[in-house]
Amino acid sequence: MPRKRGQERGTPKAYLYAQKAWAGKRNAKGIPLCPESVGRKEEIMIGIIITGHGTFATGISSALELLTGHQDFIAAIDFKEDHSEEQLKENLKTAFQRFRDCGQILVLCDILGGSPFKNAVLLSFGDERIKVLYGINLGMAVELAMRCMTGQLPEADALVEELIEIGKTQIGRYRYEPVNISEESEEGI
């Protein structure tokens, strides 16, 4: 029996159940809905744009797809060496247009001050739905995708603050500390 997309990669069962429950649900204009909004009078939709230098965006998106499966509400916009800043701006405009009917649009940038960040900020002027974050890491992206899939989406500003804190917890240093195990341990296993 063939496996569903993502299963062969160890996709969490929670994702598969959430995906099955709302797969293919779209509004009248064909925009994918987050699970929380399906069946509600007022649809809550979110679009996620990942952007960065080189193939950062497609790299994060590829890893994200491996962990959570394919998500229609995510767009990856790379800024490759052979791209002009005008091409980047046009690609970002296309992504914003794709999510024009979404209630929230989160733009996840690689670094503060780079061309992807600068253009995302310039294109977001005047649109309160758009929130631009920088310093994105995979942990933040996974958390955001899982929340969208399960419908656990707070108000945009609160969501942004939570994602920043999650991103901080995903950075650390491993230190090996040997554990001394005595041969005559009275406490058992």
N, C-alpha and C positions, 0 to 999 in steps of 0.2 A: 504494500500500500504506500503510495507516495506521501511524503511529509509536506506539511504546509510550509510556506516560505518562512524562514527563520528558525524552524524547529531543529533542523540539523545543526544549527549553531548554538543550541542550548538556550533558546529564547525562553524567558520566564513564562510559566503557565498563566500568571496574572495578566500578562500582555495578551496571550492568545485568547483568553476569555474576554478581555476588554475589546480586543480587535473584532472578535466574532459578534459581540453585542452591538457594535456601532459601525462596522465596516461598510464603507460606501455611503454613509449618511451625508447628504449635502443639502445646502439651502437651494432656493429656487434658481440662483445664478450659478450653481455648480461648485460653490466654495465648500471645502470639507468642514464638517462641524466637529467640535470637541464633544466627547461623550456626554458631558454634563448638559449640553444644550439640546440634545435630541429629544423631540417630543414636547419641548417647552414652547410657549407662545413667543417668548423673547429669546432668540438664539444667542448663545455666547460662543463666539468663535475667536480663535487665536491663530495668528500666522507667525512663524519663526523663520527669521532670515539669519543664516550664519555666514559671516564674511571675514576675510583675512588675506594676508599676503601669501603668494605662492599658491599651493594647493591646500592651505590650512582648512578652508571651509569644506571642501570635498573630503578631506581626511577625517575631520571631526564627524561629518555626516555619515561617512562610510562606517566608522567605528560605532556610531549611534545606531545605524541600521543593523549592524551585527548584534548589538545588545538588545534592541527593542523592536526590531522589524522595521519595515518601510513605513514612513509617515508622510501622508500627503500635505500636511500642514508645515513642512520644513522645506526651505529653499537654501541651497548653498551657492554663494557667489564668491568665486576666487578672483584674486587680483594678481595675475601671473606677470612674469617679467616682460613678456611681449605685449601686454595690454597697456593702453593709454588710460589716463585718469578719466577721460571722457567715456571710454568703453566701460570702465567700472561704474561710473555714474549711470549710464544707460542700463547696465545689467541690474543695478540696484533699483532703478525706476521700474523695470519690468517686474521685479520681485514684489515691490510695493503695489504695483497694479494688480498682480495676481491675488494679493490679500486685501484688496480695496474694501471689501465688504466685511472684513473681520472687525470684531469689537476691540481687539488688542493686537498689536504687532510688536514683537520683541526682536530687536536686532542684536545679535551676539557677535561682537568684534574681537579680533585677536589682541590688539594693543591700543592703548590710548595714544591719540595723535597721528596715527598712520592714515594713509589715504582711505582705506575702507571705513575707518571710524569717522574721519572728517566728512566724507561724502554722505554717510548714513545720517550724521547729525544735520548737515545742511538740508538734506531731503526730508528730514523729520520736522523742520520748523513749521509751526502752525498746525500740527496734527497731534493732538493730545493723546491719541491712541498709541502712538509710536514711542517706545522706550528703547534707548540705545545703551547697551552694556559693553564694557571692554574687559579684557583679561579673561575671557571665557576659557573654561577647561571642560574636559569630557564629563566630569562628575556633575557639573551644572547642567549640561545639555541633557544628560540621562535623566536627572531629576525633573527637568522641565518637560521632557517628552512623556515620562511616566505620569506626571500630574495631569497633563493634557489628556492622555489616554484614559485615565481613571476619573476625570472630571473634578479634580481637587485644585481648582484655580481660584485663588483669592483675587481681590481687586489688584489691578496692575502694579501700583506702587508698592503694595505689600509683597506681591510676588517677586518683584525686582529685589527688594531688600532681603527676602528669604534666599533667593538664588545667590546673591553676593555672599551671604554667610555660608551657604553650602559650598561655594567655590573655595572659600578660605579653609574649610575643614578638609578639603581634598588635597591640600598642600602640606607636606610634612617630611619627616626624615625617619627612616627605619634605623633602629639601633639594636644590634644583636646583644642580648643579655643571656648568658648561659644560666640554666637552671640547675641547681644542685639537687640531685635526687639521692636520698640516702637509701641504703639497701634494706633497712629495717624501719620502714615508714609505718607508724601505727594508725594513721588516718585512712589507709587503704587507697583505693583508686580515686 
